[in-house]
Amino acid sequence: MMFILCASVAYGQTSRFKLGLELGPSLASLSGNDFIDDYHDSRLGFIVGPSLEYRLSDLLSVKTALAFERKGSMIKSEVLTLDEKSFEEYKARMNFDYLTMPLLAKLTVGNTTHFFANAGPSFGYLIQQKTITEAFGGMPKHTVDESEGFQKINIGLVLGLGAEHPVNERLSLSVELRSDYGLSNISKLPMRDDGRIETRSIHFLAGLTYKLKK
């Protein structure tokens, strides 16, 4: 009976909240229509932001975050030069800068090192979109803001797998592989053959969490 009471007190003193910071590179791409499939490639992006987790039980918790994320793609094609005698590579980077907030259910197993899986919806707000075109055909490198052509809200589905290891009683380090599948058509303009523009991201995250005192 005393053992049960002590265990209950100890459990009660453990905070259910954890604050964290997550950051890492991303492999970003676009999808949804034939032109994107033919001429757009994946490109490096990034994600960084604070997180908050609430433990419902030893196995289950809920988690959210507020992150700055760069999505987008790389456009590559061969274009005819002005003299029409040769071809030159056209290259442009499409940058979509978002504030994103996932709402995740997290399942955790393990003793010292915890292995976890999480899933849930993600909500993004477009801060700006810029297309940066490299110099070609005698034209200098230039940047165009095309934010007005895209929807502000982007809804997606997040799936992740990772591991977390304690550094001490309150601090833990984590690594995670997370996929973010955009479900919204982010284009305001109609696409040929009822096409869409959707975002895709694969994140390679490193995290640091701090367990709050009760």
C-alpha positions as CSV (number, residue, x, y, z in Angstrom):
1,M,0.0,0.0,0.0
2,M,2.8,2.4,0.8
3,F,4.5,1.6,-2.4
4,I,1.4,2.4,-4.4
5,L,1.0,5.7,-2.5
6,C,4.6,6.7,-3.1
7,A,4.3,5.8,-6.8
8,S,1.1,7.9,-7.1
9,V,2.8,10.9,-5.4
10,A,5.8,10.6,-7.7
11,Y,3.6,10.4,-10.8
12,G,1.7,13.5,-9.6
13,Q,4.9,15.5,-9.3
14,T,5.8,14.8,-12.9
15,S,4.7,17.5,-15.3
16,R,2.5,16.5,-18.2
17,F,3.8,19.4,-20.3
18,K,7.0,19.5,-22.4
19,L,8.3,22.5,-24.3
20,G,10.6,21.9,-27.2
21,L,12.5,23.3,-30.2
22,E,12.5,21.5,-33.5
23,L,14.6,22.3,-36.6
24,G,16.1,20.7,-39.6
25,P,16.4,20.5,-43.4
26,S,13.5,19.5,-45.6
27,L,13.1,17.9,-49.1
28,A,10.4,20.1,-50.6
29,S,8.4,19.6,-53.8
30,L,5.2,20.4,-55.6
31,S,2.7,18.1,-57.1
32,G,-0.8,18.1,-58.8
33,N,-0.4,18.7,-62.5
34,D,1.5,17.4,-65.6
35,F,3.7,20.5,-66.0
36,I,4.9,20.3,-62.4
37,D,5.6,16.5,-62.8
38,D,7.6,17.2,-65.9
39,Y,9.6,20.3,-65.1
40,H,9.7,20.7,-61.3
41,D,12.2,18.9,-59.1
42,S,12.6,18.6,-55.3
43,R,14.7,21.1,-53.5
44,L,16.1,21.8,-50.1
45,G,14.0,23.7,-47.6
46,F,14.0,24.0,-43.8
47,I,11.7,24.1,-40.8
48,V,12.3,25.6,-37.3
49,G,10.0,26.4,-34.4
50,P,8.9,25.8,-30.8
51,S,6.7,22.8,-29.8
52,L,4.4,22.0,-26.9
53,E,3.4,18.5,-25.8
54,Y,0.9,17.3,-23.3
55,R,1.1,13.7,-22.0
56,L,-2.3,12.0,-21.6
57,S,-0.7,8.7,-20.5
58,D,2.6,6.8,-20.7
59,L,1.7,5.8,-24.2
60,L,-0.3,8.7,-25.6
61,S,0.2,12.4,-25.9
62,V,-0.9,15.3,-28.0
63,K,1.5,17.7,-29.6
64,T,1.5,21.0,-31.5
65,A,4.1,23.4,-32.8
66,L,4.4,26.8,-34.5
67,A,7.0,26.6,-37.2
68,F,8.5,28.7,-39.9
69,E,8.8,26.5,-43.0
70,R,10.1,26.9,-46.5
71,K,8.4,24.8,-49.1
72,G,8.7,24.9,-52.8
73,S,10.4,23.3,-55.8
74,M,13.1,23.8,-58.4
75,I,12.2,24.4,-62.1
76,K,14.6,23.1,-64.7
77,S,14.2,23.1,-68.4
78,E,16.0,23.8,-71.7
79,V,15.0,26.9,-73.6
80,L,15.9,28.2,-77.0
81,T,18.3,31.1,-77.1
82,L,17.2,34.4,-78.7
83,D,19.3,33.6,-81.9
84,E,17.4,30.3,-82.1
85,K,20.7,28.4,-82.6
86,S,21.1,26.6,-79.3
87,F,19.5,25.7,-76.1
88,E,20.3,27.1,-72.6
89,E,19.3,25.8,-69.2
90,Y,16.5,27.7,-67.4
91,K,16.6,27.3,-63.6
92,A,14.3,28.9,-61.0
93,R,13.6,28.3,-57.3
94,M,10.0,28.6,-56.1
95,N,10.0,29.6,-52.4
96,F,6.8,29.3,-50.3
97,D,7.3,30.6,-46.8
98,Y,4.7,29.4,-44.4
99,L,3.8,29.5,-40.7
100,T,2.6,26.0,-40.0
101,M,0.9,24.4,-37.0
102,P,0.4,20.6,-36.8
103,L,-2.0,19.0,-34.3
104,L,-0.6,15.6,-33.6
105,A,-1.5,12.4,-31.7
106,K,1.7,10.8,-30.5
107,L,2.2,7.2,-29.5
108,T,5.3,6.4,-27.5
109,V,6.9,3.1,-26.4
110,G,10.2,2.1,-24.7
111,N,11.9,2.6,-21.4
112,T,15.1,4.7,-21.5
113,T,15.0,5.5,-25.2
114,H,11.5,6.2,-26.4
115,F,10.4,5.4,-29.9
116,F,7.3,7.3,-31.2
117,A,4.9,7.7,-34.1
118,N,2.7,10.7,-34.6
119,A,0.0,11.7,-37.0
120,G,-2.5,14.5,-37.5
121,P,-3.6,17.5,-39.6
122,S,-1.4,20.5,-40.3
123,F,-2.5,24.1,-41.0
124,G,-0.3,26.5,-42.9
125,Y,-0.5,30.2,-43.5
126,L,1.4,31.6,-46.5
127,I,3.6,34.6,-45.6
128,Q,5.0,35.1,-49.1
129,Q,5.9,33.3,-52.3
130,K,8.8,34.4,-54.4
131,T,10.3,32.8,-57.6
132,I,14.0,33.4,-58.0
133,T,15.2,32.9,-61.6
134,E,18.9,32.4,-62.3
135,A,20.6,34.4,-65.1
136,F,20.0,33.1,-68.6
137,G,19.8,34.3,-72.2
138,G,21.5,37.5,-71.3
139,M,19.0,38.3,-68.6
140,P,20.3,38.9,-65.0
141,K,19.2,36.9,-62.0
142,H,15.9,38.3,-60.8
143,T,13.2,37.7,-58.1
144,V,9.4,38.0,-58.6
145,D,6.8,38.1,-55.8
146,E,3.9,36.0,-56.9
147,S,2.1,35.7,-53.5
148,E,-1.2,37.0,-54.9
149,G,-1.5,34.0,-57.1
150,F,-1.7,31.5,-54.2
151,Q,-4.1,30.7,-51.4
152,K,-3.2,31.9,-47.9
153,I,-4.4,28.7,-46.2
154,N,-2.8,25.3,-46.8
155,I,-4.1,22.2,-45.0
156,G,-2.1,19.0,-44.9
157,L,-1.6,15.6,-43.3
158,V,1.5,14.9,-41.2
159,L,3.0,11.5,-40.4
160,G,6.2,11.0,-38.4
161,L,8.5,8.4,-36.8
162,G,11.3,9.1,-34.4
163,A,13.2,8.4,-31.2
164,E,13.8,10.4,-28.0
165,H,16.5,10.0,-25.4
166,P,16.8,11.7,-22.0
167,V,19.9,13.9,-21.3
168,N,18.9,14.3,-17.6
169,E,15.7,14.4,-15.6
170,R,14.1,17.2,-17.6
171,L,16.0,17.5,-20.9
172,S,15.7,15.1,-23.8
173,L,17.0,15.0,-27.4
174,S,15.0,13.7,-30.3
175,V,15.3,12.9,-34.0
176,E,12.4,12.4,-36.3
177,L,11.6,11.7,-40.0
178,R,8.3,13.5,-40.8
179,S,6.3,13.7,-44.0
180,D,3.8,16.5,-44.7
181,Y,1.4,15.9,-47.5
182,G,-0.5,19.0,-48.7
183,L,-4.2,18.4,-49.3
184,S,-5.2,21.9,-50.5
185,N,-5.0,23.3,-54.0
186,I,-2.9,26.3,-53.2
187,S,-3.3,27.9,-56.7
188,K,-5.9,30.7,-57.1
189,L,-5.6,30.3,-60.9
190,P,-7.3,27.5,-62.8
191,M,-5.0,24.7,-64.0
192,R,-5.2,22.9,-67.3
193,D,-7.1,19.6,-67.2
194,D,-8.4,20.4,-63.7
195,G,-4.9,20.2,-62.3
196,R,-3.9,21.4,-58.9
197,I,-0.8,22.7,-57.0
198,E,-0.1,20.8,-53.8
199,T,2.9,21.0,-51.4
200,R,5.0,18.0,-50.3
201,S,7.7,18.0,-47.6
202,I,9.9,15.4,-46.0
203,H,11.5,16.8,-42.8
204,F,14.7,15.6,-41.0
205,L,14.2,17.0,-37.6
206,A,16.4,17.3,-34.5
207,G,14.7,18.4,-31.3
208,L,15.3,19.4,-27.7
209,T,12.5,19.2,-25.1
210,Y,12.2,20.4,-21.6
211,K,9.8,18.9,-19.1
212,L,8.1,21.6,-17.1
213,K,7.8,21.5,-13.3
214,K,4.3,20.9,-12.0
